[in-house]
Amino acid sequence: MLSAVAGEDKGFRAGFITSRAIGRAVVRNRVRRRLREIVRKHQNEILDGVWIVTIARMSAAKASYAELEAEWLRLAGRASILAA
């Protein structure tokens, strides 16, 4: 799940939520690291002044990096936070 709000900053801000329902700390941290890397990789495409919150679901623990990236890009496109 991805939520985006217009902020007043020049850059963007990103936050990640991984609840205990996803798994133990190792699993939650792995998901968080993967999501951070996806955002870092696409940071030049994200519009300025956007605050992004990504909430990981239980299926994220079993997803590969490529699956997470494809889903994040799909959600970012729906939220209109990527530059055209």
C-alpha positions in Angstrom: 0.0 0.0 0.0 1.3 3.4 -0.9 0.1 6.8 0.3 1.4 10.2 -1.0 0.8 13.7 0.3 2.0 17.0 -1.2 4.5 18.6 1.1 6.3 21.9 1.1 9.8 20.6 0.8 12.0 20.8 -2.3 12.8 17.1 -2.3 10.7 14.1 -1.3 10.4 12.2 1.9 9.8 8.5 2.2 8.7 6.3 5.1 8.2 2.6 5.4 5.9 0.7 7.8 6.4 -3.0 8.4 4.2 -4.4 11.1 5.0 -7.5 13.2 2.4 -9.4 11.2 4.9 -9.6 8.4 7.3 -11.7 10.4 10.2 -11.5 12.8 12.6 -8.6 12.9 15.0 -10.1 10.3 12.1 -10.4 7.8 10.7 -6.9 8.5 14.2 -5.4 8.1 14.8 -7.2 4.8 11.5 -5.9 3.4 12.3 -2.4 4.6 15.8 -2.5 3.1 14.4 -3.7 -0.2 11.8 -0.9 -0.3 14.4 1.7 0.6 16.6 0.5 -2.2 13.7 0.7 -4.7 12.9 4.3 -3.7 16.6 5.2 -3.9 16.9 3.6 -7.3 13.9 5.6 -8.6 14.5 8.8 -6.7 15.2 10.9 -9.8 11.8 9.9 -11.1 9.8 11.0 -8.0 8.2 14.4 -8.1 9.5 17.1 -5.7 7.5 18.0 -2.6 5.9 14.6 -2.1 5.8 12.7 1.2 5.5 9.0 0.5 4.5 6.3 3.0 4.7 2.7 1.9 3.0 0.1 4.1 4.2 -3.4 3.5 1.7 -6.3 3.6 2.3 -9.9 4.6 2.9 -10.9 1.0 5.9 -8.6 0.8 7.9 -11.0 3.0 7.7 -13.7 0.4 8.1 -11.5 -2.7 11.3 -11.2 -4.6 13.0 -7.9 -5.1 11.8 -7.7 -8.7 8.2 -8.4 -7.6 8.4 -5.7 -4.9 9.9 -3.2 -7.4 7.2 -3.9 -10.0 4.4 -3.5 -7.4 5.9 -0.3 -6.0 6.2 1.2 -9.5 2.6 0.3 -10.2 1.4 1.9 -7.0 3.6 5.0 -7.6 2.1 5.3 -11.0 -1.4 5.1 -9.7 -0.5 7.8 -7.1 0.9 10.0 -9.8 4.1 10.7 -8.0 6.5 9.7 -10.8 7.6 12.2 -13.4 6.5 11.5 -16.9 
